[in-house]
Amino acid sequence: MSDVGFDLDDENDDSSNVLKELRKAYKAKEKQVKELEEQLNQIQGAARQTTVEGVLTEAGINSRVAKFIPDSVTTSDEVHEWLTENGELFGVSVTKVEAESSDDVKAAARIASVADAGSPVDPGDIASRLASANTEAELNQILFGNETGPVG
Protein backbone atom coordinates (compact mmCIF):
# COMPACT_ATOMS: atom_id res chain seq x y z
CA MET A 1 0.00 0.00 0.00
CA SER A 2 2.84 2.31 0.62
CA ASP A 3 3.72 1.99 -3.06
CA VAL A 4 0.30 3.33 -4.00
CA GLY A 5 0.73 6.34 -1.74
CA PHE A 6 4.15 6.94 -3.20
CA ASP A 7 2.69 6.89 -6.72
CA LEU A 8 0.06 9.42 -5.75
CA ASP A 9 2.69 11.72 -4.30
CA ASP A 10 4.62 11.60 -7.59
CA GLU A 11 1.48 12.57 -9.49
CA ASN A 12 0.86 15.45 -7.13
CA ASP A 13 4.42 16.64 -7.60
CA ASP A 14 4.08 16.53 -11.37
CA SER A 15 0.78 18.38 -11.35
CA SER A 16 2.14 21.05 -9.04
CA ASN A 17 5.07 21.54 -11.43
CA VAL A 18 2.64 21.79 -14.32
CA LEU A 19 0.58 24.34 -12.42
CA LYS A 20 3.71 26.30 -11.55
CA GLU A 21 4.74 26.30 -15.21
CA LEU A 22 1.26 27.38 -16.30
CA ARG A 23 1.24 30.19 -13.75
CA LYS A 24 4.69 31.26 -14.88
CA ALA A 25 3.62 31.24 -18.54
CA TYR A 26 0.43 33.13 -17.66
CA LYS A 27 2.37 35.82 -15.80
CA ALA A 28 4.78 36.15 -18.73
CA LYS A 29 1.84 36.59 -21.14
CA GLU A 30 0.22 39.14 -18.83
CA LYS A 31 3.48 41.09 -18.75
CA GLN A 32 3.74 40.92 -22.55
CA VAL A 33 0.15 42.11 -22.99
CA LYS A 34 0.76 44.99 -20.58
CA GLU A 35 3.89 46.04 -22.50
CA LEU A 36 2.05 45.86 -25.82
CA GLU A 37 -0.82 47.94 -24.42
CA GLU A 38 1.69 50.56 -23.25
CA GLN A 39 3.28 50.63 -26.71
CA LEU A 40 -0.14 50.94 -28.34
CA ASN A 41 -1.07 53.81 -26.05
CA GLN A 42 2.20 55.58 -26.88
CA ILE A 43 1.65 55.14 -30.61
CA GLN A 44 -1.96 56.31 -30.38
CA GLY A 45 -0.86 59.31 -28.32
CA ALA A 46 1.80 60.24 -30.87
CA ALA A 47 -0.68 59.84 -33.75
CA ARG A 48 -3.22 62.01 -31.94
CA GLN A 49 -0.60 64.66 -31.22
CA THR A 50 0.49 64.70 -34.86
CA THR A 51 -3.12 64.98 -36.06
CA VAL A 52 -4.03 67.75 -33.62
CA GLU A 53 -0.89 69.77 -34.30
CA GLY A 54 -1.33 69.30 -38.06
CA VAL A 55 -4.89 70.63 -37.95
CA LEU A 56 -3.84 73.56 -35.76
CA THR A 57 -0.93 74.45 -38.04
CA GLU A 58 -3.13 74.13 -41.12
CA ALA A 59 -5.65 76.51 -39.54
CA GLY A 60 -2.87 78.96 -38.61
CA ILE A 61 -3.36 78.44 -34.87
CA ASN A 62 -0.53 78.23 -32.36
CA SER A 63 0.17 74.56 -31.66
CA ARG A 64 0.23 75.22 -27.91
CA VAL A 65 -3.58 75.24 -28.05
CA ALA A 66 -3.30 71.43 -28.39
CA LYS A 67 -2.93 71.03 -24.64
CA PHE A 68 -6.48 72.37 -24.18
CA ILE A 69 -8.07 69.93 -26.62
CA PRO A 70 -9.51 66.91 -24.74
CA ASP A 71 -7.85 63.52 -25.16
CA SER A 72 -11.10 62.12 -26.52
CA VAL A 73 -10.66 64.31 -29.62
CA THR A 74 -8.43 62.23 -31.90
CA THR A 75 -9.36 62.59 -35.58
CA SER A 76 -8.90 65.67 -37.74
CA ASP A 77 -12.69 65.98 -38.14
CA GLU A 78 -13.12 65.94 -34.36
CA VAL A 79 -10.37 68.56 -33.98
CA HIS A 80 -12.06 70.79 -36.59
CA GLU A 81 -15.37 70.36 -34.81
CA TRP A 82 -13.80 71.19 -31.42
CA LEU A 83 -12.10 74.27 -32.88
CA THR A 84 -15.35 75.41 -34.47
CA GLU A 85 -17.10 75.15 -31.10
CA ASN A 86 -14.27 76.46 -28.89
CA GLY A 87 -12.07 78.56 -31.16
CA GLU A 88 -13.56 81.80 -29.85
CA LEU A 89 -12.01 81.07 -26.44
CA PHE A 90 -8.60 81.44 -28.07
CA GLY A 91 -9.51 84.38 -30.25
CA VAL A 92 -9.73 82.25 -33.35
CA SER A 93 -12.59 81.87 -35.77
CA VAL A 94 -12.48 78.51 -37.51
CA THR A 95 -14.75 77.21 -40.21
CA LYS A 96 -14.47 73.65 -41.38
CA VAL A 97 -12.91 73.34 -44.82
CA GLU A 98 -14.93 71.07 -47.04
CA ALA A 99 -12.97 68.33 -48.72
CA GLU A 100 -12.55 68.77 -52.44
CA SER A 101 -14.47 66.38 -54.62
CA SER A 102 -12.48 63.64 -56.23
CA ASP A 103 -13.24 65.07 -59.71
CA ASP A 104 -11.66 68.38 -58.70
CA VAL A 105 -8.63 66.57 -57.32
CA LYS A 106 -8.26 64.53 -60.51
CA ALA A 107 -8.56 67.64 -62.69
CA ALA A 108 -5.95 69.46 -60.62
CA ALA A 109 -3.63 66.45 -60.91
CA ARG A 110 -4.05 66.43 -64.71
CA ILE A 111 -3.27 70.15 -64.89
CA ALA A 112 -0.22 69.71 -62.69
CA SER A 113 1.07 66.80 -64.78
CA VAL A 114 0.69 68.82 -68.00
CA ALA A 115 2.49 71.77 -66.45
CA ASP A 116 5.30 69.52 -65.21
CA ALA A 117 5.65 67.79 -68.57
CA GLY A 118 6.54 70.99 -70.39
CA SER A 119 10.16 72.02 -70.62
CA PRO A 120 11.34 75.49 -69.72
CA VAL A 121 11.13 77.71 -72.77
CA ASP A 122 13.80 80.14 -73.83
CA PRO A 123 12.21 82.94 -75.93
CA GLY A 124 15.36 83.25 -78.04
CA ASP A 125 15.24 79.53 -78.73
CA ILE A 126 11.63 79.69 -79.90
CA ALA A 127 12.38 82.59 -82.21
CA SER A 128 15.31 80.78 -83.76
CA ARG A 129 13.30 77.57 -84.12
CA LEU A 130 10.43 79.48 -85.78
CA ALA A 131 12.85 81.21 -88.14
CA SER A 132 14.43 77.90 -89.11
CA ALA A 133 11.14 76.01 -89.65
CA ASN A 134 10.67 75.05 -93.31
CA THR A 135 7.27 73.35 -93.30
CA GLU A 136 3.86 73.87 -91.75
CA ALA A 137 4.28 70.62 -89.80
CA GLU A 138 7.51 71.93 -88.23
CA LEU A 139 5.77 75.17 -87.25
CA ASN A 140 2.85 73.26 -85.73
CA GLN A 141 5.30 71.05 -83.80
CA ILE A 142 7.04 74.14 -82.38
CA LEU A 143 3.83 76.03 -81.55
CA PHE A 144 1.42 73.25 -80.55
CA GLY A 145 3.56 70.21 -79.75
CA ASN A 146 2.13 68.20 -82.64
CA GLU A 147 2.30 68.23 -86.41
CA THR A 148 -1.42 68.77 -87.04
CA GLY A 149 -1.78 72.09 -85.24
CA PRO A 150 -4.27 73.30 -82.61
CA VAL A 151 -7.03 70.93 -83.72
CA GLY A 152 -5.02 67.68 -83.54
N, C-alpha and C positions, 0 to 999 in steps of 0.2 A: 503494500500500500504506500509505502514511503516513496516508491518509484513514481507512482501516479501523482503524488503531491509535488514531487520534483519536476515532473513534466509540466504541471500547471504553472509552477513558478517560472519556468523557462518561457512559456507562452506569455505570461504577464510581462516579463522583462522585454520580450520582443515587441509587444503591443505598446508598451510605454515608450520604447525607442521610436516606434513608428509615430506615435502621437507627438513626441518631442520634435521629430523631423518635420511633421506636418505643421506644428506650431511655428517652428523656425522658418519654414518656407512661407507660411502665411504672413509672418511679420516682415519678411523680406519683400513680399509682394505689396504689403501695405505701405512700406517705406518707399518702394518704387512708384506706386500710385501717387503718394503724397508729393514726391519730387516732380513727377510729370504734371500734376495739377499746378504746382508752383511755377513751372516753366510755362505752362499754358497761360496762367494769369499774367506773367511777365510779358509774354508775346501779345496777348490781348490788350494789355495796358499800353504797350508801345504802339500798337496799331491804332488804338483810340487816340493817343497823343498825336500821332502823325496826322490822322484824319482831322482832328479838331484844329490843330495848328495850321494845316493846309487850308481849311475853310476860312479861318480867321485871316490868314495872309491874303487869300484870294479876295476877301471882302475888304481888305485894306485896314484891318483892325489889329491893334497891338496884340501879339500872341500871349501876353501876360493875362489877358482876359480868360484864357483857358482854365485857369485855376478856379474860376467861379462857375464854370459849366459843370453840372452834376455828372457823376460817374455813370449814371444810367444812360446818358446821351452818348452814343457811340458812332452812329453812322453820319455821313455828311448831311443827309436829309434832316436827321434829328438836330444836328448842330444848326443848320439853317433855320429850322423851325424855332429852336430855342433863341437864336439871335433875333429873329423877327419879333418874338414875344418880349424879350428882355433887353434888346439892344439899346433902348432908350435910357436904361439905367447907366450905361457907359457912354452916353452921348453919341450913339451911333444909330443911324437909321438904315435898316437892312431890309431889302426886298429879295425874295427868293428868285434866283435866275432860272428861268425855264430851260430845260435841256433842249438843244437843237434837234430837229427831226433828223432822222437818218438820211433822208433825201438831201437835206441841206448839207450835211456832213459829207456825203458822197460827192456832191457838186463842188464843194470847196476843195476836196481832195483832187478832183479832176483838174480844177483850175490851177492848183498848186503844182501838180505834176506837169502840166503844160508849161507853166512858167519856169519850172526847173529844167525842163528838157531843152529850152532854148539856150543858145550860146551867147555870151556877151558880144555885142555888136560894136564894131568900130566904124564910125561914120565915114572915115576916109576909105576904109576897106570896101564899104558898100558902094561908094561912088566909083571906086576903081573897078569893082566887079561889074557895075552897071555899064560903065564906059567900055569894058572889054567884052560884053555880051554880044554875040553875033546873031542869035536866033531868038524868036519869041519864047521858045521853051526854056532857054537859058535865063531870060528875063523873068519868066514866071517862077522858075526855080529860086532865083535870088529874092524876088519880092514876096512870094507866097509859099515857098517851101515845097512846091510840086510843079510839074511841067505843064499842067492843064490850066493853071491860073486860079482865080478866086472861087470859081464854081466847083472845081474838082477837089 
